[in-house]
């Protein structure tokens, strides 16, 4: 999703609706070299550690 989006930013709703359609929160991420960071509540961005 992040790579396909031109700005590499997604809203919480976009993440939840796609990955966890029955989940209210996008805070659950897997442990890896990739990290999802919040941009002050506006959007989420994929970062590589």
Secondary structure, DSSP 4 states (H G I P E B T S, - for coil): -TTTSTTSEE-HHHHHHHH-TT-S-------SSEEEEESTTS-EEEEE-
